[in-house]
Amino acid sequence: MALSHFDIFLLEATVPDETHGPLGPDCLYGLYTSWCLLHKIKPVADIVFRSAMEHRGINLKSAHRRMAGPAATDYILQSYPALG
């Protein structure tokens, strides 16, 4: 079965992590949009993204995942321009 771009996003841009607080839904969507821009993919609407994450067993209210990879760097720099 082929992986969807949502599955690839989760594999490339997040890491399961029970030791830190959950990554909230807004941050996860922001990370997703950064990942899409880096891969030249048009991001889906927030509501579609949330549904796709829930379909994959990601509880957006307590997604114990942390950011990883180039999308994390892009997201952080875009969120806090003073760091760049």
PDB file of N, CA, C and O in Angstrom, chain B, residues numbered from 101:
ATOM      1  N   MET B 101       0.842  -1.180   0.000  1.00  0.00           N
ATOM      2  CA  MET B 101       0.000   0.000   0.000  1.00  0.00           C
ATOM      3  C   MET B 101       0.890   1.248   0.000  1.00  0.00           C
ATOM      4  O   MET B 101       1.807   1.362   0.813  1.00  0.00           O
ATOM      5  N   ALA B 102       0.622   2.153  -0.890  1.00  0.00           N
ATOM      6  CA  ALA B 102       1.420   3.373  -1.005  1.00  0.00           C
ATOM      7  C   ALA B 102       1.122   4.320   0.145  1.00  0.00           C
ATOM      8  O   ALA B 102      -0.007   4.403   0.628  1.00  0.00           O
ATOM      9  N   LEU B 103       2.147   5.025   0.569  1.00  0.00           N
ATOM     10  CA  LEU B 103       1.987   6.016   1.629  1.00  0.00           C
ATOM     11  C   LEU B 103       1.421   7.302   1.040  1.00  0.00           C
ATOM     12  O   LEU B 103       1.789   7.702  -0.065  1.00  0.00           O
ATOM     13  N   SER B 104       0.532   7.942   1.774  1.00  0.00           N
ATOM     14  CA  SER B 104       0.016   9.242   1.351  1.00  0.00           C
ATOM     15  C   SER B 104       1.010  10.317   1.769  1.00  0.00           C
ATOM     16  O   SER B 104       1.949  10.052   2.520  1.00  0.00           O
ATOM     17  N   HIS B 105       0.796  11.521   1.278  1.00  0.00           N
ATOM     18  CA  HIS B 105       1.711  12.590   1.683  1.00  0.00           C
ATOM     19  C   HIS B 105       1.576  12.897   3.175  1.00  0.00           C
ATOM     20  O   HIS B 105       2.512  13.421   3.779  1.00  0.00           O
ATOM     21  N   PHE B 106       0.436  12.584   3.774  1.00  0.00           N
ATOM     22  CA  PHE B 106       0.281  12.770   5.224  1.00  0.00           C
ATOM     23  C   PHE B 106       1.179  11.795   5.987  1.00  0.00           C
ATOM     24  O   PHE B 106       1.812  12.163   6.976  1.00  0.00           O
ATOM     25  N   ASP B 107       1.225  10.554   5.517  1.00  0.00           N
ATOM     26  CA  ASP B 107       2.090   9.560   6.156  1.00  0.00           C
ATOM     27  C   ASP B 107       3.558   9.962   6.035  1.00  0.00           C
ATOM     28  O   ASP B 107       4.327   9.853   6.990  1.00  0.00           O
ATOM     29  N   ILE B 108       3.925  10.423   4.862  1.00  0.00           N
ATOM     30  CA  ILE B 108       5.316  10.848   4.641  1.00  0.00           C
ATOM     31  C   ILE B 108       5.638  12.049   5.507  1.00  0.00           C
ATOM     32  O   ILE B 108       6.731  12.129   6.069  1.00  0.00           O
ATOM     33  N   PHE B 109       4.697  12.996   5.628  1.00  0.00           N
ATOM     34  CA  PHE B 109       4.881  14.139   6.517  1.00  0.00           C
ATOM     35  C   PHE B 109       5.162  13.677   7.943  1.00  0.00           C
ATOM     36  O   PHE B 109       6.110  14.147   8.573  1.00  0.00           O
ATOM     37  N   LEU B 110       4.346  12.761   8.451  1.00  0.00           N
ATOM     38  CA  LEU B 110       4.540  12.285   9.822  1.00  0.00           C
ATOM     39  C   LEU B 110       5.895  11.607   9.993  1.00  0.00           C
ATOM     40  O   LEU B 110       6.550  11.769  11.023  1.00  0.00           O
ATOM     41  N   LEU B 111       6.310  10.851   8.986  1.00  0.00           N
ATOM     42  CA  LEU B 111       7.610  10.161   9.057  1.00  0.00           C
ATOM     43  C   LEU B 111       8.792  11.121   8.976  1.00  0.00           C
ATOM     44  O   LEU B 111       9.789  10.937   9.674  1.00  0.00           O
ATOM     45  N   GLU B 112       8.687  12.141   8.130  1.00  0.00           N
ATOM     46  CA  GLU B 112       9.813  13.050   7.896  1.00  0.00           C
ATOM     47  C   GLU B 112       9.878  14.228   8.867  1.00  0.00           C
ATOM     48  O   GLU B 112      10.966  14.715   9.175  1.00  0.00           O
ATOM     49  N   ALA B 113       8.737  14.685   9.345  1.00  0.00           N
ATOM     50  CA  ALA B 113       8.724  15.942  10.092  1.00  0.00           C
ATOM     51  C   ALA B 113       8.338  15.808  11.556  1.00  0.00           C
ATOM     52  O   ALA B 113       8.341  16.797  12.289  1.00  0.00           O
ATOM     53  N   THR B 114       8.004  14.593  11.996  1.00  0.00           N
ATOM     54  CA  THR B 114       7.662  14.410  13.405  1.00  0.00           C
ATOM     55  C   THR B 114       8.299  13.138  13.941  1.00  0.00           C
ATOM     56  O   THR B 114       8.671  12.233  13.194  1.00  0.00           O
ATOM     57  N   VAL B 115       8.410  13.106  15.245  1.00  0.00           N
ATOM     58  CA  VAL B 115       8.941  11.934  15.945  1.00  0.00           C
ATOM     59  C   VAL B 115       8.046  11.709  17.163  1.00  0.00           C
ATOM     60  O   VAL B 115       7.784  12.652  17.910  1.00  0.00           O
ATOM     61  N   PRO B 116       7.571  10.477  17.378  1.00  0.00           N
ATOM     62  CA  PRO B 116       6.795  10.213  18.596  1.00  0.00           C
ATOM     63  C   PRO B 116       7.642  10.542  19.833  1.00  0.00           C
ATOM     64  O   PRO B 116       8.829  10.217  19.887  1.00  0.00           O
ATOM     65  N   ASP B 117       7.024  11.181  20.812  1.00  0.00           N
ATOM     66  CA  ASP B 117       7.767  11.585  21.999  1.00  0.00           C
ATOM     67  C   ASP B 117       6.800  11.741  23.163  1.00  0.00           C
ATOM     68  O   ASP B 117       6.059  12.722  23.240  1.00  0.00           O
ATOM     69  N   GLU B 118       6.811  10.772  24.063  1.00  0.00           N
ATOM     70  CA  GLU B 118       5.934  10.802  25.233  1.00  0.00           C
ATOM     71  C   GLU B 118       6.525  11.624  26.377  1.00  0.00           C
ATOM     72  O   GLU B 118       5.845  11.855  27.377  1.00  0.00           O
ATOM     73  N   THR B 119       7.772  12.067  26.253  1.00  0.00           N
ATOM     74  CA  THR B 119       8.432  12.749  27.367  1.00  0.00           C
ATOM     75  C   THR B 119       8.165  14.248  27.408  1.00  0.00           C
ATOM     76  O   THR B 119       8.402  14.885  28.434  1.00  0.00           O
ATOM     77  N   HIS B 120       7.682  14.816  26.324  1.00  0.00           N
ATOM     78  CA  HIS B 120       7.412  16.251  26.277  1.00  0.00           C
ATOM     79  C   HIS B 120       5.910  16.487  26.178  1.00  0.00           C
ATOM     80  O   HIS B 120       5.137  15.573  25.891  1.00  0.00           O
ATOM     81  N   GLY B 121       5.522  17.717  26.419  1.00  0.00           N
ATOM     82  CA  GLY B 121       4.118  18.072  26.264  1.00  0.00           C
ATOM     83  C   GLY B 121       3.682  17.883  24.828  1.00  0.00           C
ATOM     84  O   GLY B 121       4.508  17.867  23.916  1.00  0.00           O
ATOM     85  N   PRO B 122       2.388  17.739  24.629  1.00  0.00           N
ATOM     86  CA  PRO B 122       1.890  17.491  23.276  1.00  0.00           C
ATOM     87  C   PRO B 122       2.104  18.682  22.343  1.00  0.00           C
ATOM     88  O   PRO B 122       2.071  19.840  22.759  1.00  0.00           O
ATOM     89  N   LEU B 123       2.321  18.363  21.089  1.00  0.00           N
ATOM     90  CA  LEU B 123       2.397  19.361  20.033  1.00  0.00           C
ATOM     91  C   LEU B 123       0.954  19.678  19.661  1.00  0.00           C
ATOM     92  O   LEU B 123       0.222  18.801  19.201  1.00  0.00           O
ATOM     93  N   GLY B 124       0.545  20.921  19.857  1.00  0.00           N
ATOM     94  CA  GLY B 124      -0.849  21.293  19.623  1.00  0.00           C
ATOM     95  C   GLY B 124      -1.242  21.244  18.156  1.00  0.00           C
ATOM     96  O   GLY B 124      -0.385  21.194  17.274  1.00  0.00           O
ATOM     97  N   PRO B 125      -2.554  21.260  17.900  1.00  0.00           N
ATOM     98  CA  PRO B 125      -3.032  21.153  16.528  1.00  0.00           C
ATOM     99  C   PRO B 125      -2.583  22.303  15.632  1.00  0.00           C
ATOM    100  O   PRO B 125      -2.310  22.084  14.451  1.00  0.00           O
ATOM    101  N   ASP B 126      -2.499  23.510  16.158  1.00  0.00           N
ATOM    102  CA  ASP B 126      -2.064  24.649  15.340  1.00  0.00           C
ATOM    103  C   ASP B 126      -0.596  24.517  14.965  1.00  0.00           C
ATOM    104  O   ASP B 126      -0.218  24.790  13.826  1.00  0.00           O
ATOM    105  N   CYS B 127       0.227  24.104  15.910  1.00  0.00           N
ATOM    106  CA  CYS B 127       1.650  23.903  15.622  1.00  0.00           C
ATOM    107  C   CYS B 127       1.856  22.759  14.633  1.00  0.00           C
ATOM    108  O   CYS B 127       2.689  22.853  13.731  1.00  0.00           O
ATOM    109  N   LEU B 128       1.103  21.687  14.804  1.00  0.00           N
ATOM    110  CA  LEU B 128       1.229  20.553  13.895  1.00  0.00           C
ATOM    111  C   LEU B 128       0.824  20.954  12.479  1.00  0.00           C
ATOM    112  O   LEU B 128       1.462  20.539  11.511  1.00  0.00           O
ATOM    113  N   TYR B 129      -0.238  21.764  12.352  1.00  0.00           N
ATOM    114  CA  TYR B 129      -0.651  22.224  11.029  1.00  0.00           C
ATOM    115  C   TYR B 129       0.387  23.186  10.447  1.00  0.00           C
ATOM    116  O   TYR B 129       0.679  23.132   9.252  1.00  0.00           O
ATOM    117  N   GLY B 130       0.937  24.054  11.272  1.00  0.00           N
ATOM    118  CA  GLY B 130       1.989  24.959  10.802  1.00  0.00           C
ATOM    119  C   GLY B 130       3.208  24.189  10.322  1.00  0.00           C
ATOM    120  O   GLY B 130       3.808  24.536   9.305  1.00  0.00           O
ATOM    121  N   LEU B 131       3.571  23.150  11.050  1.00  0.00           N
ATOM    122  CA  LEU B 131       4.683  22.293  10.642  1.00  0.00           C
ATOM    123  C   LEU B 131       4.356  21.618   9.314  1.00  0.00           C
ATOM    124  O   LEU B 131       5.214  21.510   8.439  1.00  0.00           O
ATOM    125  N   TYR B 132       3.125  21.169   9.169  1.00  0.00           N
ATOM    126  CA  TYR B 132       2.683  20.545   7.927  1.00  0.00           C
ATOM    127  C   TYR B 132       2.797  21.526   6.753  1.00  0.00           C
ATOM    128  O   TYR B 132       3.283  21.153   5.685  1.00  0.00           O
ATOM    129  N   THR B 133       2.357  22.768   6.940  1.00  0.00           N
ATOM    130  CA  THR B 133       2.437  23.733   5.837  1.00  0.00           C
ATOM    131  C   THR B 133       3.890  24.029   5.477  1.00  0.00           C
ATOM    132  O   THR B 133       4.208  24.200   4.300  1.00  0.00           O
ATOM    133  N   SER B 134       4.775  24.091   6.469  1.00  0.00           N
ATOM    134  CA  SER B 134       6.208  24.276   6.178  1.00  0.00           C
ATOM    135  C   SER B 134       6.746  23.083   5.398  1.00  0.00           C
ATOM    136  O   SER B 134       7.494  23.256   4.435  1.00  0.00           O
ATOM    137  N   TRP B 135       6.369  21.877   5.806  1.00  0.00           N
ATOM    138  CA  TRP B 135       6.807  20.669   5.105  1.00  0.00           C
ATOM    139  C   TRP B 135       6.313  20.685   3.659  1.00  0.00           C
ATOM    140  O   TRP B 135       7.061  20.351   2.740  1.00  0.00           O
ATOM    141  N   CYS B 136       5.053  21.074   3.461  1.00  0.00           N
ATOM    142  CA  CYS B 136       4.494  21.142   2.103  1.00  0.00           C
ATOM    143  C   CYS B 136       5.264  22.142   1.247  1.00  0.00           C
ATOM    144  O   CYS B 136       5.588  21.850   0.095  1.00  0.00           O
ATOM    145  N   LEU B 137       5.557  23.301   1.791  1.00  0.00           N
ATOM    146  CA  LEU B 137       6.292  24.311   1.016  1.00  0.00           C
ATOM    147  C   LEU B 137       7.665  23.794   0.604  1.00  0.00           C
ATOM    148  O   LEU B 137       8.105  24.030  -0.521  1.00  0.00           O
ATOM    149  N   LEU B 138       8.336  23.100   1.494  1.00  0.00           N
ATOM    150  CA  LEU B 138       9.650  22.545   1.174  1.00  0.00           C
ATOM    151  C   LEU B 138       9.567  21.463   0.096  1.00  0.00           C
ATOM    152  O   LEU B 138      10.523  21.255  -0.650  1.00  0.00           O
ATOM    153  N   HIS B 139       8.430  20.777   0.015  1.00  0.00           N
ATOM    154  CA  HIS B 139       8.253  19.703  -0.964  1.00  0.00           C
ATOM    155  C   HIS B 139       7.447  20.145  -2.189  1.00  0.00           C
ATOM    156  O   HIS B 139       7.115  19.341  -3.061  1.00  0.00           O
ATOM    157  N   LYS B 140       7.143  21.446  -2.227  1.00  0.00           N
ATOM    158  CA  LYS B 140       6.368  22.011  -3.342  1.00  0.00           C
ATOM    159  C   LYS B 140       5.025  21.299  -3.530  1.00  0.00           C
ATOM    160  O   LYS B 140       4.614  20.967  -4.642  1.00  0.00           O
ATOM    161  N   ILE B 141       4.360  21.080  -2.388  1.00  0.00           N
ATOM    162  CA  ILE B 141       3.036  20.463  -2.351  1.00  0.00           C
ATOM    163  C   ILE B 141       2.066  21.509  -1.822  1.00  0.00           C
ATOM    164  O   ILE B 141       2.371  22.214  -0.860  1.00  0.00           O
ATOM    165  N   LYS B 142       0.908  21.611  -2.445  1.00  0.00           N
ATOM    166  CA  LYS B 142      -0.103  22.549  -1.947  1.00  0.00           C
ATOM    167  C   LYS B 142      -0.744  21.960  -0.688  1.00  0.00           C
ATOM    168  O   LYS B 142      -1.329  20.879  -0.746  1.00  0.00           O
ATOM    169  N   PRO B 143      -0.642  22.658   0.449  1.00  0.00           N
ATOM    170  CA  PRO B 143      -1.233  22.121   1.680  1.00  0.00           C
ATOM    171  C   PRO B 143      -2.762  22.078   1.583  1.00  0.00           C
ATOM    172  O   PRO B 143      -3.382  22.929   0.944  1.00  0.00           O
ATOM    173  N   VAL B 144      -3.338  21.095   2.214  1.00  0.00           N
ATOM    174  CA  VAL B 144      -4.801  21.007   2.283  1.00  0.00           C
ATOM    175  C   VAL B 144      -5.289  21.959   3.368  1.00  0.00           C
ATOM    176  O   VAL B 144      -4.504  22.441   4.185  1.00  0.00           O
ATOM    177  N   ALA B 145      -6.575  22.221   3.367  1.00  0.00           N
ATOM    178  CA  ALA B 145      -7.171  23.086   4.389  1.00  0.00           C
ATOM    179  C   ALA B 145      -7.004  22.445   5.768  1.00  0.00           C
ATOM    180  O   ALA B 145      -6.886  21.227   5.896  1.00  0.00           O
ATOM    181  N   ASP B 146      -6.997  23.286   6.781  1.00  0.00           N
ATOM    182  CA  ASP B 146      -6.803  22.836   8.161  1.00  0.00           C
ATOM    183  C   ASP B 146      -7.779  21.725   8.540  1.00  0.00           C
ATOM    184  O   ASP B 146      -7.374  20.735   9.150  1.00  0.00           O
ATOM    185  N   ILE B 147      -9.024  21.866   8.200  1.00  0.00           N
ATOM    186  CA  ILE B 147     -10.025  20.861   8.584  1.00  0.00           C
ATOM    187  C   ILE B 147      -9.762  19.513   7.914  1.00  0.00           C
ATOM    188  O   ILE B 147      -9.999  18.465   8.514  1.00  0.00           O
ATOM    189  N   VAL B 148      -9.278  19.536   6.684  1.00  0.00           N
ATOM    190  CA  VAL B 148      -8.929  18.296   5.983  1.00  0.00           C
ATOM    191  C   VAL B 148      -7.709  17.660   6.645  1.00  0.00           C
ATOM    192  O   VAL B 148      -7.649  16.443   6.824  1.00  0.00           O
ATOM    193  N   PHE B 149      -6.742  18.498   7.004  1.00  0.00           N
ATOM    194  CA  PHE B 149      -5.540  18.011   7.688  1.00  0.00           C
ATOM    195  C   PHE B 149      -5.911  17.350   9.015  1.00  0.00           C
ATOM    196  O   PHE B 149      -5.437  16.258   9.326  1.00  0.00           O
ATOM    197  N   ARG B 150      -6.752  18.014   9.786  1.00  0.00           N
ATOM    198  CA  ARG B 150      -7.152  17.459  11.086  1.00  0.00           C
ATOM    199  C   ARG B 150      -7.839  16.109  10.922  1.00  0.00           C
ATOM    200  O   ARG B 150      -7.587  15.180  11.689  1.00  0.00           O
ATOM    201  N   SER B 151      -8.694  16.005   9.935  1.00  0.00           N
ATOM    202  CA  SER B 151      -9.376  14.737   9.667  1.00  0.00           C
ATOM    203  C   SER B 151      -8.372  13.653   9.272  1.00  0.00           C
ATOM    204  O   SER B 151      -8.480  12.512   9.720  1.00  0.00           O
ATOM    205  N   ALA B 152      -7.401  14.007   8.440  1.00  0.00           N
ATOM    206  CA  ALA B 152      -6.376  13.041   8.011  1.00  0.00           C
ATOM    207  C   ALA B 152      -5.543  12.572   9.204  1.00  0.00           C
ATOM    208  O   ALA B 152      -5.191  11.395   9.288  1.00  0.00           O
ATOM    209  N   MET B 153      -5.229  13.478  10.119  1.00  0.00           N
ATOM    210  CA  MET B 153      -4.444  13.092  11.292  1.00  0.00           C
ATOM    211  C   MET B 153      -5.261  12.161  12.187  1.00  0.00           C
ATOM    212  O   MET B 153      -4.744  11.158  12.678  1.00  0.00           O
ATOM    213  N   GLU B 154      -6.519  12.489  12.396  1.00  0.00           N
ATOM    214  CA  GLU B 154      -7.373  11.634  13.220  1.00  0.00           C
ATOM    215  C   GLU B 154      -7.520  10.250  12.576  1.00  0.00           C
ATOM    216  O   GLU B 154      -7.538   9.237  13.276  1.00  0.00           O
ATOM    217  N   HIS B 155      -7.623  10.210  11.266  1.00  0.00           N
ATOM    218  CA  HIS B 155      -7.720   8.937  10.530  1.00  0.00           C
ATOM    219  C   HIS B 155      -6.474   8.087  10.762  1.00  0.00           C
ATOM    220  O   HIS B 155      -6.543   6.859  10.695  1.00  0.00           O
ATOM    221  N   ARG B 156      -5.338   8.725  11.032  1.00  0.00           N
ATOM    222  CA  ARG B 156      -4.071   8.029  11.268  1.00  0.00           C
ATOM    223  C   ARG B 156      -3.808   7.793  12.752  1.00  0.00           C
ATOM    224  O   ARG B 156      -2.710   7.388  13.135  1.00  0.00           O
ATOM    225  N   GLY B 157      -4.805   8.045  13.577  1.00  0.00           N
ATOM    226  CA  GLY B 157      -4.676   7.776  15.003  1.00  0.00           C
ATOM    227  C   GLY B 157      -3.952   8.855  15.784  1.00  0.00           C
ATOM    228  O   GLY B 157      -3.541   8.623  16.921  1.00  0.00           O
ATOM    229  N   ILE B 158      -3.788  10.028  15.196  1.00  0.00           N
ATOM    230  CA  ILE B 158      -3.131  11.141  15.894  1.00  0.00           C
ATOM    231  C   ILE B 158      -4.213  11.937  16.614  1.00  0.00           C
ATOM    232  O   ILE B 158      -5.070  12.547  15.975  1.00  0.00           O
ATOM    233  N   ASN B 159      -4.171  11.929  17.928  1.00  0.00           N
ATOM    234  CA  ASN B 159      -5.104  12.715  18.731  1.00  0.00           C
ATOM    235  C   ASN B 159      -4.550  14.132  18.804  1.00  0.00           C
ATOM    236  O   ASN B 159      -3.549  14.375  19.478  1.00  0.00           O
ATOM    237  N   LEU B 160      -5.190  15.057  18.121  1.00  0.00           N
ATOM    238  CA  LEU B 160      -4.666  16.416  18.039  1.00  0.00           C
ATOM    239  C   LEU B 160      -4.684  17.159  19.373  1.00  0.00           C
ATOM    240  O   LEU B 160      -3.981  18.157  19.532  1.00  0.00           O
ATOM    241  N   LYS B 161      -5.468  16.688  20.320  1.00  0.00           N
ATOM    242  CA  LYS B 161      -5.484  17.325  21.641  1.00  0.00           C
ATOM    243  C   LYS B 161      -4.334  16.852  22.509  1.00  0.00           C
ATOM    244  O   LYS B 161      -3.984  17.502  23.494  1.00  0.00           O
ATOM    245  N   SER B 162      -3.749  15.727  22.148  1.00  0.00           N
ATOM    246  CA  SER B 162      -2.619  15.218  22.928  1.00  0.00           C
ATOM    247  C   SER B 162      -1.650  14.456  22.023  1.00  0.00           C
ATOM    248  O   SER B 162      -1.290  13.313  22.303  1.00  0.00           O
ATOM    249  N   ALA B 163      -1.240  15.098  20.951  1.00  0.00           N
ATOM    250  CA  ALA B 163      -0.312  14.463  20.004  1.00  0.00           C
ATOM    251  C   ALA B 163       1.098  14.522  20.579  1.00  0.00           C
ATOM    252  O   ALA B 163       1.794  15.528  20.443  1.00  0.00           O
ATOM    253  N   HIS B 164       1.502  13.454  21.211  1.00  0.00           N
ATOM    254  CA  HIS B 164       2.843  13.421  21.799  1.00  0.00           C
ATOM    255  C   HIS B 164       3.863  13.137  20.707  1.00  0.00           C
ATOM    256  O   HIS B 164       4.380  12.028  20.572  1.00  0.00           O
ATOM    257  N   ARG B 165       4.128  14.171  19.942  1.00  0.00           N
ATOM    258  CA  ARG B 165       5.104  14.115  18.867  1.00  0.00           C
ATOM    259  C   ARG B 165       5.925  15.388  18.973  1.00  0.00           C
ATOM    260  O   ARG B 165       5.471  16.394  19.517  1.00  0.00           O
ATOM    261  N   ARG B 166       7.121  15.330  18.455  1.00  0.00           N
ATOM    262  CA  ARG B 166       7.912  16.559  18.386  1.00  0.00           C
ATOM    263  C   ARG B 166       8.351  16.777  16.950  1.00  0.00           C
ATOM    264  O   ARG B 166       8.378  15.857  16.133  1.00  0.00           O
ATOM    265  N   MET B 167       8.691  18.013  16.674  1.00  0.00           N
ATOM    266  CA  MET B 167       9.111  18.394  15.328  1.00  0.00           C
ATOM    267  C   MET B 167      10.492  17.826  15.034  1.00  0.00           C
ATOM    268  O   MET B 167      11.311  17.638  15.933  1.00  0.00           O
ATOM    269  N   ALA B 168      10.730  17.556  13.747  1.00  0.00           N
ATOM    270  CA  ALA B 168      12.030  17.041  13.339  1.00  0.00           C
ATOM    271  C   ALA B 168      12.302  17.470  11.898  1.00  0.00           C
ATOM    272  O   ALA B 168      11.381  17.772  11.141  1.00  0.00           O
ATOM    273  N   GLY B 169      13.566  17.489  11.543  1.00  0.00           N
ATOM    274  CA  GLY B 169      13.962  17.708  10.156  1.00  0.00           C
ATOM    275  C   GLY B 169      13.878  19.145   9.676  1.00  0.00           C
ATOM    276  O   GLY B 169      13.637  20.064  10.460  1.00  0.00           O
ATOM    277  N   PRO B 170      14.079  19.328   8.373  1.00  0.00           N
ATOM    278  CA  PRO B 170      14.099  20.661   7.782  1.00  0.00           C
ATOM    279  C   PRO B 170      12.787  21.429   7.948  1.00  0.00           C
ATOM    280  O   PRO B 170      12.803  22.653   8.079  1.00  0.00           O
ATOM    281  N   ALA B 171      11.663  20.734   7.944  1.00  0.00           N
ATOM    282  CA  ALA B 171      10.378  21.424   8.118  1.00  0.00           C
ATOM    283  C   ALA B 171      10.292  22.066   9.499  1.00  0.00           C
ATOM    284  O   ALA B 171       9.711  23.141   9.648  1.00  0.00           O
ATOM    285  N   ALA B 172      10.867  21.415  10.508  1.00  0.00           N
ATOM    286  CA  ALA B 172      10.872  21.984  11.856  1.00  0.00           C
ATOM    287  C   ALA B 172      11.673  23.280  11.879  1.00  0.00           C
ATOM    288  O   ALA B 172      11.245  24.273  12.468  1.00  0.00           O
ATOM    289  N   THR B 173      12.830  23.264  11.239  1.00  0.00           N
ATOM    290  CA  THR B 173      13.656  24.471  11.174  1.00  0.00           C
ATOM    291  C   THR B 173      12.907  25.591  10.469  1.00  0.00           C
ATOM    292  O   THR B 173      12.876  26.724  10.950  1.00  0.00           O
ATOM    293  N   ASP B 174      12.305  25.274   9.329  1.00  0.00           N
ATOM    294  CA  ASP B 174      11.552  26.276   8.580  1.00  0.00           C
ATOM    295  C   ASP B 174      10.400  26.830   9.398  1.00  0.00           C
ATOM    296  O   ASP B 174      10.193  28.043   9.438  1.00  0.00           O
ATOM    297  N   TYR B 175       9.653  25.957  10.045  1.00  0.00           N
ATOM    298  CA  TYR B 175       8.513  26.384  10.852  1.00  0.00           C
ATOM    299  C   TYR B 175       8.958  27.311  11.977  1.00  0.00           C
ATOM    300  O   TYR B 175       8.341  28.352  12.202  1.00  0.00           O
ATOM    301  N   ILE B 176      10.003  26.949  12.671  1.00  0.00           N
ATOM    302  CA  ILE B 176      10.489  27.767  13.787  1.00  0.00           C
ATOM    303  C   ILE B 176      10.966  29.126  13.288  1.00  0.00           C
ATOM    304  O   ILE B 176      10.643  30.155  13.880  1.00  0.00           O
ATOM    305  N   LEU B 177      11.725  29.132  12.214  1.00  0.00           N
ATOM    306  CA  LEU B 177      12.221  30.407  11.671  1.00  0.00           C
ATOM    307  C   LEU B 177      11.090  31.284  11.163  1.00  0.00           C
ATOM    308  O   LEU B 177      11.153  32.505  11.308  1.00  0.00           O
ATOM    309  N   GLN B 178      10.061  30.695  10.573  1.00  0.00           N
ATOM    310  CA  GLN B 178       8.917  31.471  10.087  1.00  0.00           C
ATOM    311  C   GLN B 178       8.067  31.970  11.252  1.00  0.00           C
ATOM    312  O   GLN B 178       7.472  33.044  11.168  1.00  0.00           O
ATOM    313  N   SER B 179       8.007  31.207  12.328  1.00  0.00           N
ATOM    314  CA  SER B 179       7.201  31.591  13.495  1.00  0.00           C
ATOM    315  C   SER B 179       7.887  32.644  14.346  1.00  0.00           C
ATOM    316  O   SER B 179       7.227  33.465  14.982  1.00  0.00           O
ATOM    317  N   TYR B 180       9.219  32.618  14.356  1.00  0.00           N
ATOM    318  CA  TYR B 180       9.999  33.542  15.184  1.00  0.00           C
ATOM    319  C   TYR B 180      11.090  34.185  14.317  1.00  0.00           C
ATOM    320  O   TYR B 180      12.257  33.809  14.425  1.00  0.00           O
ATOM    321  N   PRO B 181      10.725  35.151  13.458  1.00  0.00           N
ATOM    322  CA  PRO B 181      11.678  35.721  12.504  1.00  0.00           C
ATOM    323  C   PRO B 181      12.918  36.339  13.146  1.00  0.00           C
ATOM    324  O   PRO B 181      13.953  36.455  12.490  1.00  0.00           O
ATOM    325  N   ALA B 182      12.835  36.733  14.400  1.00  0.00           N
ATOM    326  CA  ALA B 182      14.000  37.324  15.060  1.00  0.00           C
ATOM    327  C   ALA B 182      15.132  36.324  15.220  1.00  0.00           C
ATOM    328  O   ALA B 182      16.281  36.718  15.424  1.00  0.00           O
ATOM    329  N   LEU B 183      14.826  35.036  15.131  1.00  0.00           N
ATOM    330  CA  LEU B 183      15.865  34.000  15.243  1.00  0.00           C
ATOM    331  C   LEU B 183      16.699  33.875  13.977  1.00  0.00           C
ATOM    332  O   LEU B 183      17.841  33.419  14.024  1.00  0.00           O
ATOM    333  N   GLY B 184      16.126  34.282  12.842  1.00  0.00           N
ATOM    334  CA  GLY B 184      16.799  34.105  11.547  1.00  0.00           C
ATOM    335  C   GLY B 184      17.825  35.076  11.253  1.00  0.00           C
ATOM    336  O   GLY B 184      18.448  35.015  10.193  1.00  0.00           O
TER     337      GLY B 184
END
